[in-house]
C-alpha cells in the first residue's frame, strides 16, 4: 500500500468535508449495488449480439439469444448475490426507457399512409387475436397473466409488447421468458413460411405486405418476410407493423385498468392508468411526427432501443428458473400456437375479403 493511501486512511473522518464523504458513500453504495449486476447483464448482451452474427443464428434476434444465454448462465453457474440489484435495475428501468425510444421508429404519417382500410384491418386483427388468446387461455387452464403476455406478444409486437405488458400485469420472470420464447418460435415460422404461401393464396405485393404486417410477431420478422416478396411488399409490411406498435400504448393502458379493477372493489378508483413510459412513448411519436429527426439520430435511437431491450431480456433470463419453466407444461405453448394460427387466418380473411 502506498504512503498516500496510508495518509488518506489516517485522516480523521471529522476532517473530511461532508459533501466529499457523502459523494464517496454514494459511489460505494452504487458499486456495491447496481454496477456488478449491470456489468453482468452487459456481458450477456455482448454475447447475444456476437452470437446473432454466427451462421445459423442470424434468424434469432439478440433479444431471444440474450434470454437463452442468461438462463444458461444462471441455471449452470448460479446467480451472484451482489449482482441482483443491478439485474433488477436492468429489467425494470432499462426496459421502460427502451419502450420510450421505440417511439422514434413511428410517425403518425406512416399510420395514415396505409389508409383507413389498412388501419381497420390491423386494429381488428389485434383486438380479435388478443381476445381469442386470453379466452382460449382461460378455457385450457393457462395462467391469466401468462395468457395475457402471449396475447400481447402475438397481437402487437412480440418481445417488446410482452415486456411492456408485463410492467402492468406483473407476471413472473419465468412467464415472460416462456412467452418470449414461444412468440419467437412461431414468429420465425411465419417469417419463413408466409412468403412461400403468397403465390398459392393469390396475394399481390400490396396484399401480402398488409397480411405480413398485420400478423407476424416481431418487427424484424415482418421486415424479413415482407421484403422477400419485393420492395413494395416490404414497405407496406413495415408500415402495417408499426401501426400495430402504435397500438401498444392504449393496450397497456387498458390492461392496467383491468388490473386495477381486479385488485380494487372501488370502481371509481379504477381510473385508466397512464404509466410514465407510455406517456413518454406517445410524446416521442408526436415529436417524431412533427419534427424532422435526422436519419443518424433515428438510427442511433433504433440501436439504443435494441440494446436496452436485449439487456432487459438478458436480466429476465438471468432470473428465470428452468425448473419453473418446465412446471408450466405444454399448454402455454399450445396457446401460442393457436394464437399464431388465429392471427394468420383472421388477418388473411380480412385482407382478401374485407
Number of C-alpha atoms within 10 A of each C-alpha: 5 6 8 9 9 10 9 11 10 9 10 8 11 8 8 12 9 11 9 10 14 12 11 12 12 13 12 11 12 14 14 15 19 19 19 20 25 22 14 22 28 22 15 26 28 17 16 25 18 13 19 20 14 10 8 9 13 12 17 18 20 27 26 23 25 32 29 21 19 29 23 17 15 17 16 9 9 12 17 11 9 15 19 21 18 23 29 19 18 26 27 16 13 20 25 23 18 26 24 21 23 24 27 24 18 20 21 15 12 17 19 14 13 18 10 11 12 24 20 14 21 26 18 16 24 25 15 15 27 25 15 17 27 23 16 16 26 12 9 12 12 22 16 15 19 26 24 25 31 35 31 33 29 34 31 33 27 28 29 27 27 26 29 23 27 23 15 19 21 14 17 16 21 22 25 25 28 23 28 25 21 22 31 24 17 20 25 21 14 22 23 16 12 21 20 14 12 17 12 8 12 11 18 14 21 19 19 30 32 29 34 30 31 35 33 32 30 26 22 20 24 30 23 20 27 30 19 16 20 15 13 16 24 25 19 27 32 27 28 29 30 26 26 23 22 23 17 24 21 14 19 24 20 16 18 23 18 17 16 20 17 12 9 11 10 10 10 8 11 17 13 16 17 16 15 12 19 21 13 19 23 19 15 20 20 16 15 19 17 12 9 8 12 8 9 9 11 17 13 12 18 17 13 16 24 20 21 24 28 33 32 30 34 33 31 29 31 29 25 25 17 16 10 13 14 11 9 16 11 11 14 22 20 15 23 26 19 17 26 26 15 19 25 20 15 19 25 23 13 17 21 13 7 11
